[in-house]
Amino acid sequence: MKNKRLRLDGITGVLQLEEKTTLKELAARFDVSTATIRRDIKLLENSGQVYQGKGGEVFYRKDYPGPTRETMLSKFINEKIRIAEYCSTLINERESIMISPGVITTLAGRIFSGLDFEFRVITNSLTLSLELSELEHISLFMLGGEIEKQYSTIKKPGRDPMSGIQYADKLFMTADGIDAEYGMTYFESSRIPVISAMMSVAKEIVLIADSSKFGNVCFNYLDNLSRIDKIITDEKLNKNIKKAFINEGIELITV
């Protein structure tokens, strides 16, 4: 698994430098079959970073900026809402809840605000912090750092990413790519440090995403799925993908 992940990173790196190559050249460079490289390219195509042309040519999308916030929210909105609503049933009174960057996690945080008991929210989302700050039953803690304007989150935490926080009951997090073999990956590398820091202090880690994120692989690797305690997604998840996760011993819930 590790070698395959390194190869995927290597392919993306080659394409970023050379902008164009072929399946045969990549197969020779990484000493694998063209069929293996073709499968790797299909994974990268799902994230929008590369595309395959005629005759086995492979191109890097230099102008691809990553998905906009509006686009991400509008896609699979009903599934996102169901997932977020289910997550609200997992929260108990006086728990400390961390919410990572992401469209679906921000939506979940908004739904959490409707709970009628006291709890704490720890987040790096400016948008969510502003919405929750006026609610008396929610104790809010915002992580500091440099602002990522596109997503209204903190992207570069300071020397202590968790600002002294040592424990949280639950972390609700998401990823741009979720794959049984390649783990959790992201289009933006700036998200990795703060999410990794959140994971390090969480008692329970809950990965939430609509089914379109599964089977996707992006360039920036966070961690493998063995770190996750529970995955929550929608019922449209491919049966073979679901089986692969269950075989890994991961609790997977579809709603």
C-alpha positions in Angstrom: 0.0 0.0 0.0 2.8 2.4 0.9 4.7 1.8 -2.3 1.5 2.4 -4.3 0.8 5.7 -2.5 4.4 6.8 -3.1 4.0 6.0 -6.8 0.9 8.0 -7.0 2.6 11.0 -5.4 5.5 10.5 -7.8 3.2 10.5 -10.8 1.7 13.7 -9.8 5.1 15.2 -9.1 6.3 14.2 -12.6 3.3 15.7 -14.3 3.6 18.9 -12.3 7.1 19.3 -13.6 6.7 18.0 -17.2 3.0 18.9 -17.7 2.7 16.0 -20.2 3.9 12.4 -20.5 2.6 9.0 -21.6 1.4 5.8 -19.9 4.4 3.9 -21.3 6.9 6.5 -20.0 5.3 6.4 -16.5 5.3 2.6 -16.5 9.0 2.6 -17.4 9.9 5.3 -14.8 8.1 3.5 -12.0 8.9 -0.1 -13.2 5.3 -1.3 -13.3 2.9 -2.3 -16.0 0.9 0.2 -18.1 -2.2 -1.4 -16.7 -1.1 -0.4 -13.2 -0.3 3.1 -14.3 -3.7 3.3 -16.1 -5.5 2.5 -12.9 -3.4 5.1 -11.0 -4.3 7.8 -13.7 -8.0 6.9 -13.3 -7.7 7.6 -9.6 -6.0 11.0 -10.2 -8.6 11.9 -13.0 -11.4 11.6 -10.4 -9.8 14.4 -8.4 -9.6 16.6 -11.5 -5.8 17.0 -11.3 -4.9 15.2 -14.5 -6.6 13.9 -17.6 -5.7 11.3 -20.2 -5.7 12.1 -23.9 -5.5 10.0 -27.0 -2.7 7.5 -27.6 -1.9 7.1 -24.0 -0.9 10.7 -23.3 -1.4 12.1 -19.8 -1.7 15.8 -19.0 -1.5 17.8 -15.8 -4.3 20.5 -15.3 -2.2 23.5 -14.4 -5.3 25.8 -14.3 -7.3 23.5 -11.9 -7.9 25.6 -8.7 -9.7 22.9 -6.7 -13.4 22.8 -6.1 -15.1 26.1 -5.0 -17.0 26.2 -1.8 -20.3 26.8 -3.6 -19.8 23.9 -6.0 -19.0 21.5 -3.1 -22.0 22.6 -1.1 -24.4 22.3 -4.1 -23.4 18.7 -4.9 -25.2 15.9 -3.1 -26.7 18.5 -0.7 -29.5 16.1 0.4 -27.0 13.4 1.2 -24.8 15.9 3.1 -27.8 17.0 5.2 -28.7 13.5 6.1 -25.2 12.7 7.1 -24.9 15.9 9.2 -28.2 15.2 10.9 -27.1 11.7 11.9 -23.9 13.1 13.3 -25.9 15.3 15.7 -27.3 12.2 17.3 -23.7 11.1 18.3 -23.1 14.2 20.5 -23.6 14.0 24.3 -24.1 16.8 26.8 -20.9 18.6 27.9 -18.7 16.9 25.4 -15.9 18.7 23.6 -16.5 18.4 19.8 -13.8 19.3 17.2 -15.0 20.2 13.7 -12.4 20.1 10.9 -12.3 22.2 7.8 -14.8 21.2 5.1 -18.2 21.9 3.6 -20.0 18.9 5.1 -18.3 19.4 8.5 -19.4 23.1 8.5 -22.9 22.0 7.6 -22.8 19.5 10.5 -21.7 22.2 12.9 -24.7 24.4 11.9 -27.0 21.5 12.6 -25.3 20.8 15.9 -26.2 24.3 17.0 -29.9 23.2 17.2 -29.1 20.8 20.0 -30.7 21.8 23.3 -27.9 21.0 25.7 -24.5 22.4 26.5 -21.3 21.3 24.8 -18.1 22.8 23.5 -17.0 23.2 19.8 -13.4 23.5 18.8 -12.9 24.6 15.1 -10.7 26.6 12.8 -13.7 27.8 10.7 -14.3 31.5 10.7 -17.8 31.1 9.2 -18.9 28.5 11.7 -17.3 30.4 14.7 -19.3 33.5 13.8 -22.5 31.6 13.6 -22.0 29.7 16.9 -20.6 32.6 18.9 -24.0 34.0 19.8 -25.4 30.8 21.2 -25.3 30.5 25.0 -25.4 26.7 25.2 -22.2 26.3 23.0 -18.8 27.1 24.5 -16.7 28.0 21.4 -12.9 27.7 21.0 -11.3 28.8 17.7 -7.9 27.7 16.6 -5.6 30.5 15.4 -3.3 30.9 12.4 -3.3 32.3 8.9 -6.7 32.7 7.1 -7.4 30.7 4.0 -9.8 33.1 2.3 -11.3 30.7 -0.2 -12.7 28.5 2.5 -12.8 31.0 5.5 -10.6 28.7 7.6 -7.3 28.8 9.4 -4.8 27.1 7.1 -1.4 27.7 8.8 -1.6 27.2 12.5 1.1 28.6 14.8 3.8 26.7 16.6 1.2 25.0 18.8 -1.6 24.1 16.3 -4.0 23.1 19.1 -3.3 26.1 21.3 -2.7 23.9 24.3 -5.8 21.7 23.8 -4.9 18.2 25.0 -8.2 16.3 24.6 -11.5 16.3 22.8 -14.3 13.7 22.9 -15.0 13.6 19.2 -13.5 14.9 16.0 -15.8 15.2 12.9 -13.6 15.4 9.9 -13.8 15.0 6.1 -11.5 14.5 3.1 -11.4 15.2 -0.6 -10.4 11.6 -1.4 -11.2 8.5 0.6 -9.8 5.2 -0.6 -9.3 1.9 1.2 -5.8 1.6 -0.3 -4.6 5.2 -0.4 -6.3 6.5 2.7 -7.4 10.1 3.2 -6.1 12.7 0.8 -6.6 16.4 0.1 -6.4 18.8 -2.8 -5.0 21.5 -0.6 -1.8 20.7 1.4 -2.6 23.6 3.8 -5.3 21.5 5.5 -3.0 18.7 6.6 -1.3 20.2 9.6 -4.4 21.4 11.5 -6.4 18.2 10.8 -3.4 16.0 11.8 -3.2 18.0 15.0 -6.9 17.6 15.7 -6.6 13.8 15.2 -3.8 13.6 17.7 -6.0 14.8 20.6 -9.4 13.3 19.7 -10.7 10.3 21.7 -13.0 9.3 18.8 -12.4 10.2 15.1 -15.5 10.2 12.9 -14.9 10.6 9.1 -18.0 12.0 7.3 -18.4 12.4 3.5 -20.9 11.9 0.8 -20.4 8.8 -1.4 -18.8 10.8 -4.3 -15.6 11.2 -2.2 -15.0 7.5 -2.0 -12.5 6.0 -4.5 -11.0 9.4 -5.1 -7.3 10.1 -4.5 -5.7 13.5 -4.3 -2.1 14.5 -4.2 -1.7 15.4 -0.5 -1.8 12.4 1.9 -3.0 12.7 5.5 -3.2 9.2 6.9 -4.5 5.7 6.4 -8.0 4.7 7.4 -6.9 2.6 10.4 -6.8 5.9 12.3 -10.6 6.3 11.9 -13.1 5.0 14.4 -16.2 5.5 12.4 -17.2 6.5 8.8 -20.6 8.0 8.0 -21.7 8.4 4.4 -24.9 8.0 2.3 -26.6 4.9 0.9 -25.4 5.5 -2.6 -21.9 4.2 -1.7 -20.8 1.5 -4.1 -21.3 -2.0 -2.5 -17.8 -3.1 -3.4 -16.2 -0.1 -1.8 -18.4 -0.6 1.3 -17.2 -4.2 1.5 -13.6 -3.2 1.3 -13.9 -0.8 4.2 -15.8 -3.4 6.3 -13.1 -6.0 5.5 -10.6 -3.5 7.0 -12.5 -3.6 10.3 -13.8 0.0 10.0 -17.3 0.7 11.3 -19.2 2.2 8.3 -22.7 3.7 8.6 -24.8 4.7 5.6 -27.8 7.0 6.1 
